[in-house]
Amino acid sequence: MHTLIIEGTMKPGKKDEFTEAWRNEILPTLKKQNGFVDEVLLFDTADPNRGVGLGFCRSLSAGASTSSAAVHSRVACRTKHT
């Protein structure tokens, strides 16, 4: 199993909007991709605008094709969270 780590900072006040987009758009998109296992979001307790996503894939090649970072970026840019 392989892990893709994505970290970023959201605009102040956008955490709830981003987590909703993650739950409704990003995660369902990733679940459709071959080799995807799961993804977890973690947020900094000192700075709730900072977060890390851990994406789990069955293999290195599945991780490359799953491209969790690309999905995150596409949704984040469209919804102006980051």
Secondary structure by P-SEA (a helix, b strand, c coil): cbbbbbbbcccccaaaaaaaaaaccaaaaaaacccccbbbbbbbccccccbbbbbbcccaaaaaaaaaaaaaaaaaaaaccc
